[in-house]
Amino acid sequence: MSDAASEMTEKFESAAVQSPFCGSLRSKKYFKLDVIPTNADDYIDAANHCWCRETQQVIGVDGGLVEPGRCVAGRTCYRSALS
């Protein structure tokens, strides 16, 4: 790959949308989005209710509460939103 092509690839990859949240985090507001959620406000609405797609409950696979601040990398049940 040429230097110019390599540099262009690096710029593109750094500009890619990243989400800090687990791919299983869901809320009503989530389903109204047309982009990948990148902040907690993308999930939280007036009901302040989120759930895990895997358990279909407010308790995640690991037994912990489901909310944007907790469903992030490092949690044992976390999986990337981009995978």
Jmol script that loads the backbone (N, CA, C; Angstrom):
load data "model"
ATOM      1  N   MET A   1       0.861  -1.171   0.000  1.00  0.00           N
ATOM      2  CA  MET A   1       0.000   0.000   0.000  1.00  0.00           C
ATOM      3  C   MET A   1       0.905   1.232   0.000  1.00  0.00           C
ATOM      4  N   SER A   2       0.572   2.219  -0.793  1.00  0.00           N
ATOM      5  CA  SER A   2       1.376   3.436  -0.863  1.00  0.00           C
ATOM      6  C   SER A   2       1.225   4.246   0.419  1.00  0.00           C
ATOM      7  N   ASP A   3       2.155   5.161   0.641  1.00  0.00           N
ATOM      8  CA  ASP A   3       2.093   6.011   1.834  1.00  0.00           C
ATOM      9  C   ASP A   3       0.817   6.837   1.860  1.00  0.00           C
ATOM     10  N   ALA A   4       0.410   7.349   0.687  1.00  0.00           N
ATOM     11  CA  ALA A   4      -0.800   8.171   0.620  1.00  0.00           C
ATOM     12  C   ALA A   4      -2.040   7.336   0.954  1.00  0.00           C
ATOM     13  N   ALA A   5      -2.096   6.113   0.430  1.00  0.00           N
ATOM     14  CA  ALA A   5      -3.243   5.245   0.695  1.00  0.00           C
ATOM     15  C   ALA A   5      -3.267   4.838   2.167  1.00  0.00           C
ATOM     16  N   SER A   6      -2.101   4.557   2.726  1.00  0.00           N
ATOM     17  CA  SER A   6      -2.009   4.194   4.137  1.00  0.00           C
ATOM     18  C   SER A   6      -2.459   5.350   5.024  1.00  0.00           C
ATOM     19  N   GLU A   7      -2.041   6.551   4.688  1.00  0.00           N
ATOM     20  CA  GLU A   7      -2.429   7.736   5.454  1.00  0.00           C
ATOM     21  C   GLU A   7      -3.937   7.961   5.368  1.00  0.00           C
ATOM     22  N   MET A   8      -4.518   7.760   4.191  1.00  0.00           N
ATOM     23  CA  MET A   8      -5.957   7.930   3.995  1.00  0.00           C
ATOM     24  C   MET A   8      -6.722   6.897   4.822  1.00  0.00           C
ATOM     25  N   THR A   9      -6.229   5.659   4.859  1.00  0.00           N
ATOM     26  CA  THR A   9      -6.868   4.610   5.643  1.00  0.00           C
ATOM     27  C   THR A   9      -6.840   4.953   7.124  1.00  0.00           C
ATOM     28  N   GLU A  10      -5.718   5.440   7.623  1.00  0.00           N
ATOM     29  CA  GLU A  10      -5.609   5.830   9.024  1.00  0.00           C
ATOM     30  C   GLU A  10      -6.580   6.945   9.372  1.00  0.00           C
ATOM     31  N   LYS A  11      -6.718   7.926   8.496  1.00  0.00           N
ATOM     32  CA  LYS A  11      -7.654   9.029   8.747  1.00  0.00           C
ATOM     33  C   LYS A  11      -9.082   8.519   8.783  1.00  0.00           C
ATOM     34  N   PHE A  12      -9.417   7.613   7.848  1.00  0.00           N
ATOM     35  CA  PHE A  12     -10.770   7.060   7.791  1.00  0.00           C
ATOM     36  C   PHE A  12     -11.073   6.265   9.051  1.00  0.00           C
ATOM     37  N   GLU A  13     -10.140   5.414   9.482  1.00  0.00           N
ATOM     38  CA  GLU A  13     -10.366   4.598  10.667  1.00  0.00           C
ATOM     39  C   GLU A  13     -10.503   5.443  11.924  1.00  0.00           C
ATOM     40  N   SER A  14      -9.758   6.520  12.033  1.00  0.00           N
ATOM     41  CA  SER A  14      -9.865   7.365  13.218  1.00  0.00           C
ATOM     42  C   SER A  14     -11.155   8.168  13.222  1.00  0.00           C
ATOM     43  N   ALA A  15     -11.772   8.361  12.048  1.00  0.00           N
ATOM     44  CA  ALA A  15     -13.014   9.107  11.953  1.00  0.00           C
ATOM     45  C   ALA A  15     -14.239   8.197  12.097  1.00  0.00           C
ATOM     46  N   ALA A  16     -14.027   6.879  12.154  1.00  0.00           N
ATOM     47  CA  ALA A  16     -15.133   5.940  12.263  1.00  0.00           C
ATOM     48  C   ALA A  16     -15.869   6.149  13.578  1.00  0.00           C
ATOM     49  N   VAL A  17     -17.165   5.949  13.540  1.00  0.00           N
ATOM     50  CA  VAL A  17     -17.987   6.108  14.734  1.00  0.00           C
ATOM     51  C   VAL A  17     -17.645   5.016  15.734  1.00  0.00           C
ATOM     52  N   GLN A  18     -17.456   5.388  16.966  1.00  0.00           N
ATOM     53  CA  GLN A  18     -17.172   4.450  18.042  1.00  0.00           C
ATOM     54  C   GLN A  18     -18.264   4.584  19.095  1.00  0.00           C
ATOM     55  N   SER A  19     -18.669   3.477  19.636  1.00  0.00           N
ATOM     56  CA  SER A  19     -19.651   3.498  20.707  1.00  0.00           C
ATOM     57  C   SER A  19     -19.044   2.861  21.947  1.00  0.00           C
ATOM     58  N   PRO A  20     -19.110   3.529  23.087  1.00  0.00           N
ATOM     59  CA  PRO A  20     -18.565   2.949  24.308  1.00  0.00           C
ATOM     60  C   PRO A  20     -19.518   1.940  24.957  1.00  0.00           C
ATOM     61  N   PHE A  21     -20.708   1.778  24.397  1.00  0.00           N
ATOM     62  CA  PHE A  21     -21.742   0.969  25.031  1.00  0.00           C
ATOM     63  C   PHE A  21     -21.814  -0.442  24.470  1.00  0.00           C
ATOM     64  N   CYS A  22     -22.297  -1.355  25.288  1.00  0.00           N
ATOM     65  CA  CYS A  22     -22.483  -2.737  24.888  1.00  0.00           C
ATOM     66  C   CYS A  22     -23.499  -2.818  23.750  1.00  0.00           C
ATOM     67  N   GLY A  23     -23.259  -3.720  22.840  1.00  0.00           N
ATOM     68  CA  GLY A  23     -24.162  -3.916  21.710  1.00  0.00           C
ATOM     69  C   GLY A  23     -25.506  -4.484  22.102  1.00  0.00           C
ATOM     70  N   SER A  24     -25.649  -4.960  23.325  1.00  0.00           N
ATOM     71  CA  SER A  24     -26.922  -5.521  23.789  1.00  0.00           C
ATOM     72  C   SER A  24     -27.772  -4.527  24.571  1.00  0.00           C
ATOM     73  N   LEU A  25     -27.264  -3.336  24.804  1.00  0.00           N
ATOM     74  CA  LEU A  25     -28.021  -2.316  25.534  1.00  0.00           C
ATOM     75  C   LEU A  25     -29.163  -1.800  24.658  1.00  0.00           C
ATOM     76  N   ARG A  26     -30.371  -1.789  25.198  1.00  0.00           N
ATOM     77  CA  ARG A  26     -31.539  -1.344  24.443  1.00  0.00           C
ATOM     78  C   ARG A  26     -32.410  -0.420  25.280  1.00  0.00           C
ATOM     79  N   SER A  27     -33.202   0.397  24.575  1.00  0.00           N
ATOM     80  CA  SER A  27     -34.220   1.263  25.170  1.00  0.00           C
ATOM     81  C   SER A  27     -35.193   1.614  24.056  1.00  0.00           C
ATOM     82  N   LYS A  28     -36.322   2.195  24.412  1.00  0.00           N
ATOM     83  CA  LYS A  28     -37.266   2.621  23.364  1.00  0.00           C
ATOM     84  C   LYS A  28     -36.611   3.643  22.448  1.00  0.00           C
ATOM     85  N   LYS A  29     -35.876   4.559  23.041  1.00  0.00           N
ATOM     86  CA  LYS A  29     -35.232   5.619  22.267  1.00  0.00           C
ATOM     87  C   LYS A  29     -34.204   5.043  21.282  1.00  0.00           C
ATOM     88  N   TYR A  30     -33.570   3.954  21.659  1.00  0.00           N
ATOM     89  CA  TYR A  30     -32.584   3.297  20.792  1.00  0.00           C
ATOM     90  C   TYR A  30     -33.190   2.970  19.423  1.00  0.00           C
ATOM     91  N   PHE A  31     -34.417   2.499  19.413  1.00  0.00           N
ATOM     92  CA  PHE A  31     -35.053   2.071  18.173  1.00  0.00           C
ATOM     93  C   PHE A  31     -35.472   3.229  17.274  1.00  0.00           C
ATOM     94  N   LYS A  32     -35.397   4.440  17.777  1.00  0.00           N
ATOM     95  CA  LYS A  32     -35.724   5.620  16.968  1.00  0.00           C
ATOM     96  C   LYS A  32     -34.484   6.220  16.310  1.00  0.00           C
ATOM     97  N   LEU A  33     -33.312   5.731  16.695  1.00  0.00           N
ATOM     98  CA  LEU A  33     -32.062   6.263  16.156  1.00  0.00           C
ATOM     99  C   LEU A  33     -31.783   5.723  14.762  1.00  0.00           C
ATOM    100  N   ASP A  34     -31.092   6.522  13.973  1.00  0.00           N
ATOM    101  CA  ASP A  34     -30.635   6.036  12.672  1.00  0.00           C
ATOM    102  C   ASP A  34     -29.105   6.014  12.612  1.00  0.00           C
ATOM    103  N   VAL A  35     -28.484   6.100  13.797  1.00  0.00           N
ATOM    104  CA  VAL A  35     -27.031   6.050  13.929  1.00  0.00           C
ATOM    105  C   VAL A  35     -26.670   5.184  15.137  1.00  0.00           C
ATOM    106  N   ILE A  36     -25.410   4.819  15.242  1.00  0.00           N
ATOM    107  CA  ILE A  36     -24.951   4.070  16.406  1.00  0.00           C
ATOM    108  C   ILE A  36     -24.923   5.009  17.614  1.00  0.00           C
ATOM    109  N   PRO A  37     -25.496   4.615  18.738  1.00  0.00           N
ATOM    110  CA  PRO A  37     -25.481   5.464  19.932  1.00  0.00           C
ATOM    111  C   PRO A  37     -24.053   5.724  20.411  1.00  0.00           C
ATOM    112  N   THR A  38     -23.757   6.976  20.701  1.00  0.00           N
ATOM    113  CA  THR A  38     -22.407   7.321  21.156  1.00  0.00           C
ATOM    114  C   THR A  38     -22.395   8.021  22.512  1.00  0.00           C
ATOM    115  N   ASN A  39     -23.581   8.342  23.053  1.00  0.00           N
ATOM    116  CA  ASN A  39     -23.631   8.912  24.404  1.00  0.00           C
ATOM    117  C   ASN A  39     -24.901   8.433  25.107  1.00  0.00           C
ATOM    118  N   ALA A  40     -24.934   8.573  26.412  1.00  0.00           N
ATOM    119  CA  ALA A  40     -26.042   8.054  27.220  1.00  0.00           C
ATOM    120  C   ALA A  40     -27.381   8.653  26.824  1.00  0.00           C
ATOM    121  N   ASP A  41     -27.390   9.888  26.374  1.00  0.00           N
ATOM    122  CA  ASP A  41     -28.643  10.536  25.968  1.00  0.00           C
ATOM    123  C   ASP A  41     -29.296   9.839  24.773  1.00  0.00           C
ATOM    124  N   ASP A  42     -28.528   9.062  24.035  1.00  0.00           N
ATOM    125  CA  ASP A  42     -29.099   8.310  22.917  1.00  0.00           C
ATOM    126  C   ASP A  42     -29.975   7.162  23.404  1.00  0.00           C
ATOM    127  N   TYR A  43     -29.852   6.798  24.669  1.00  0.00           N
ATOM    128  CA  TYR A  43     -30.658   5.727  25.262  1.00  0.00           C
ATOM    129  C   TYR A  43     -31.727   6.249  26.212  1.00  0.00           C
ATOM    130  N   ILE A  44     -31.389   7.234  26.993  1.00  0.00           N
ATOM    131  CA  ILE A  44     -32.251   7.681  28.085  1.00  0.00           C
ATOM    132  C   ILE A  44     -33.349   8.623  27.584  1.00  0.00           C
ATOM    133  N   ASP A  45     -34.584   8.287  27.920  1.00  0.00           N
ATOM    134  CA  ASP A  45     -35.719   9.154  27.618  1.00  0.00           C
ATOM    135  C   ASP A  45     -36.446   9.454  28.934  1.00  0.00           C
ATOM    136  N   ALA A  46     -37.636   9.971  28.852  1.00  0.00           N
ATOM    137  CA  ALA A  46     -38.372  10.351  30.061  1.00  0.00           C
ATOM    138  C   ALA A  46     -38.623   9.154  30.984  1.00  0.00           C
ATOM    139  N   ALA A  47     -38.752   7.967  30.417  1.00  0.00           N
ATOM    140  CA  ALA A  47     -38.994   6.768  31.220  1.00  0.00           C
ATOM    141  C   ALA A  47     -37.732   6.286  31.921  1.00  0.00           C
ATOM    142  N   ASN A  48     -36.568   6.671  31.425  1.00  0.00           N
ATOM    143  CA  ASN A  48     -35.280   6.278  32.010  1.00  0.00           C
ATOM    144  C   ASN A  48     -35.173   4.754  32.126  1.00  0.00           C
ATOM    145  N   HIS A  49     -35.656   4.034  31.114  1.00  0.00           N
ATOM    146  CA  HIS A  49     -35.707   2.578  31.156  1.00  0.00           C
ATOM    147  C   HIS A  49     -34.848   1.970  30.051  1.00  0.00           C
ATOM    148  N   CYS A  50     -33.916   1.123  30.437  1.00  0.00           N
ATOM    149  CA  CYS A  50     -33.086   0.372  29.497  1.00  0.00           C
ATOM    150  C   CYS A  50     -33.169  -1.101  29.862  1.00  0.00           C
ATOM    151  N   TRP A  51     -32.817  -1.957  28.908  1.00  0.00           N
ATOM    152  CA  TRP A  51     -32.780  -3.389  29.175  1.00  0.00           C
ATOM    153  C   TRP A  51     -31.689  -4.037  28.336  1.00  0.00           C
ATOM    154  N   CYS A  52     -31.403  -5.271  28.692  1.00  0.00           N
ATOM    155  CA  CYS A  52     -30.409  -6.059  27.979  1.00  0.00           C
ATOM    156  C   CYS A  52     -31.117  -6.883  26.904  1.00  0.00           C
ATOM    157  N   ARG A  53     -30.595  -6.837  25.700  1.00  0.00           N
ATOM    158  CA  ARG A  53     -31.186  -7.603  24.605  1.00  0.00           C
ATOM    159  C   ARG A  53     -31.079  -9.110  24.864  1.00  0.00           C
ATOM    160  N   GLU A  54     -30.037  -9.520  25.559  1.00  0.00           N
ATOM    161  CA  GLU A  54     -29.815 -10.945  25.804  1.00  0.00           C
ATOM    162  C   GLU A  54     -30.777 -11.510  26.844  1.00  0.00           C
ATOM    163  N   THR A  55     -31.046 -10.762  27.914  1.00  0.00           N
ATOM    164  CA  THR A  55     -31.914 -11.243  28.984  1.00  0.00           C
ATOM    165  C   THR A  55     -33.344 -10.720  28.868  1.00  0.00           C
ATOM    166  N   GLN A  56     -33.516  -9.657  28.097  1.00  0.00           N
ATOM    167  CA  GLN A  56     -34.815  -8.983  27.963  1.00  0.00           C
ATOM    168  C   GLN A  56     -35.293  -8.436  29.308  1.00  0.00           C
ATOM    169  N   GLN A  57     -34.343  -8.079  30.173  1.00  0.00           N
ATOM    170  CA  GLN A  57     -34.647  -7.551  31.497  1.00  0.00           C
ATOM    171  C   GLN A  57     -33.707  -6.402  31.831  1.00  0.00           C
ATOM    172  N   VAL A  58     -33.960  -5.769  32.980  1.00  0.00           N
ATOM    173  CA  VAL A  58     -33.087  -4.686  33.437  1.00  0.00           C
ATOM    174  C   VAL A  58     -31.845  -5.229  34.130  1.00  0.00           C
ATOM    175  N   ILE A  59     -31.731  -6.546  34.176  1.00  0.00           N
ATOM    176  CA  ILE A  59     -30.567  -7.231  34.732  1.00  0.00           C
ATOM    177  C   ILE A  59     -29.830  -7.883  33.567  1.00  0.00           C
ATOM    178  N   GLY A  60     -28.538  -7.627  33.483  1.00  0.00           N
ATOM    179  CA  GLY A  60     -27.735  -8.184  32.405  1.00  0.00           C
ATOM    180  C   GLY A  60     -27.365  -9.637  32.622  1.00  0.00           C
ATOM    181  N   VAL A  61     -26.666 -10.192  31.663  1.00  0.00           N
ATOM    182  CA  VAL A  61     -26.233 -11.583  31.707  1.00  0.00           C
ATOM    183  C   VAL A  61     -25.382 -11.859  32.944  1.00  0.00           C
ATOM    184  N   ASP A  62     -24.632 -10.870  33.387  1.00  0.00           N
ATOM    185  CA  ASP A  62     -23.754 -11.033  34.552  1.00  0.00           C
ATOM    186  C   ASP A  62     -24.455 -10.783  35.881  1.00  0.00           C
ATOM    187  N   GLY A  63     -25.754 -10.495  35.853  1.00  0.00           N
ATOM    188  CA  GLY A  63     -26.511 -10.260  37.079  1.00  0.00           C
ATOM    189  C   GLY A  63     -26.508  -8.816  37.550  1.00  0.00           C
ATOM    190  N   GLY A  64     -25.817  -7.932  36.816  1.00  0.00           N
ATOM    191  CA  GLY A  64     -25.769  -6.521  37.184  1.00  0.00           C
ATOM    192  C   GLY A  64     -26.852  -5.705  36.507  1.00  0.00           C
ATOM    193  N   LEU A  65     -27.105  -4.517  37.049  1.00  0.00           N
ATOM    194  CA  LEU A  65     -28.093  -3.608  36.469  1.00  0.00           C
ATOM    195  C   LEU A  65     -27.679  -3.152  35.078  1.00  0.00           C
ATOM    196  N   VAL A  66     -28.664  -2.898  34.246  1.00  0.00           N
ATOM    197  CA  VAL A  66     -28.441  -2.435  32.884  1.00  0.00           C
ATOM    198  C   VAL A  66     -28.710  -0.940  32.815  1.00  0.00           C
ATOM    199  N   GLU A  67     -27.715  -0.184  32.411  1.00  0.00           N
ATOM    200  CA  GLU A  67     -27.850   1.252  32.165  1.00  0.00           C
ATOM    201  C   GLU A  67     -26.603   1.695  31.405  1.00  0.00           C
ATOM    202  N   PRO A  68     -26.684   2.791  30.669  1.00  0.00           N
ATOM    203  CA  PRO A  68     -25.543   3.208  29.851  1.00  0.00           C
ATOM    204  C   PRO A  68     -24.235   3.343  30.628  1.00  0.00           C
ATOM    205  N   GLY A  69     -24.278   3.842  31.831  1.00  0.00           N
ATOM    206  CA  GLY A  69     -23.057   4.020  32.613  1.00  0.00           C
ATOM    207  C   GLY A  69     -22.406   2.721  33.064  1.00  0.00           C
ATOM    208  N   ARG A  70     -23.150   1.639  33.038  1.00  0.00           N
ATOM    209  CA  ARG A  70     -22.636   0.344  33.492  1.00  0.00           C
ATOM    210  C   ARG A  70     -22.352  -0.614  32.333  1.00  0.00           C
ATOM    211  N   CYS A  71     -23.004  -0.430  31.206  1.00  0.00           N
ATOM    212  CA  CYS A  71     -22.867  -1.352  30.075  1.00  0.00           C
ATOM    213  C   CYS A  71     -21.770  -0.866  29.131  1.00  0.00           C
ATOM    214  N   VAL A  72     -20.548  -0.947  29.623  1.00  0.00           N
ATOM    215  CA  VAL A  72     -19.373  -0.459  28.898  1.00  0.00           C
ATOM    216  C   VAL A  72     -18.272  -1.518  28.929  1.00  0.00           C
ATOM    217  N   ALA A  73     -17.217  -1.276  28.164  1.00  0.00           N
ATOM    218  CA  ALA A  73     -16.089  -2.207  28.122  1.00  0.00           C
ATOM    219  C   ALA A  73     -15.565  -2.455  29.533  1.00  0.00           C
ATOM    220  N   GLY A  74     -15.188  -3.669  29.791  1.00  0.00           N
ATOM    221  CA  GLY A  74     -14.704  -4.048  31.110  1.00  0.00           C
ATOM    222  C   GLY A  74     -15.716  -4.889  31.871  1.00  0.00           C
ATOM    223  N   ARG A  75     -16.981  -4.745  31.529  1.00  0.00           N
ATOM    224  CA  ARG A  75     -18.005  -5.578  32.155  1.00  0.00           C
ATOM    225  C   ARG A  75     -17.899  -6.969  31.532  1.00  0.00           C
ATOM    226  N   THR A  76     -18.098  -8.008  32.320  1.00  0.00           N
ATOM    227  CA  THR A  76     -17.860  -9.367  31.828  1.00  0.00           C
ATOM    228  C   THR A  76     -18.760  -9.761  30.660  1.00  0.00           C
ATOM    229  N   CYS A  77     -19.956  -9.220  30.583  1.00  0.00           N
ATOM    230  CA  CYS A  77     -20.872  -9.585  29.505  1.00  0.00           C
ATOM    231  C   CYS A  77     -20.820  -8.612  28.316  1.00  0.00           C
ATOM    232  N   TYR A  78     -19.960  -7.603  28.393  1.00  0.00           N
ATOM    233  CA  TYR A  78     -19.848  -6.591  27.328  1.00  0.00           C
ATOM    234  C   TYR A  78     -19.467  -7.211  25.999  1.00  0.00           C
ATOM    235  N   ARG A  79     -20.109  -6.707  24.928  1.00  0.00           N
ATOM    236  CA  ARG A  79     -19.699  -7.030  23.563  1.00  0.00           C
ATOM    237  C   ARG A  79     -19.802  -5.759  22.756  1.00  0.00           C
ATOM    238  N   SER A  80     -18.935  -5.586  21.824  1.00  0.00           N
ATOM    239  CA  SER A  80     -18.885  -4.354  21.043  1.00  0.00           C
ATOM    240  C   SER A  80     -20.183  -4.144  20.264  1.00  0.00           C
ATOM    241  N   ALA A  81     -20.611  -2.904  20.192  1.00  0.00           N
ATOM    242  CA  ALA A  81     -21.790  -2.558  19.397  1.00  0.00           C
ATOM    243  C   ALA A  81     -21.510  -2.716  17.907  1.00  0.00           C
ATOM    244  N   LEU A  82     -20.253  -2.794  17.534  1.00  0.00           N
ATOM    245  CA  LEU A  82     -19.870  -2.904  16.131  1.00  0.00           C
ATOM    246  C   LEU A  82     -19.605  -4.328  15.691  1.00  0.00           C
ATOM    247  N   SER A  83     -19.743  -5.285  16.602  1.00  0.00           N
ATOM    248  CA  SER A  83     -19.481  -6.676  16.207  1.00  0.00           C
ATOM    249  C   SER A  83     -20.751  -7.374  15.795  1.00  0.00           C
TER     250      SER A  83
END
end "model"
wireframe off; spacefill off
backbone 0.3
color backbone group
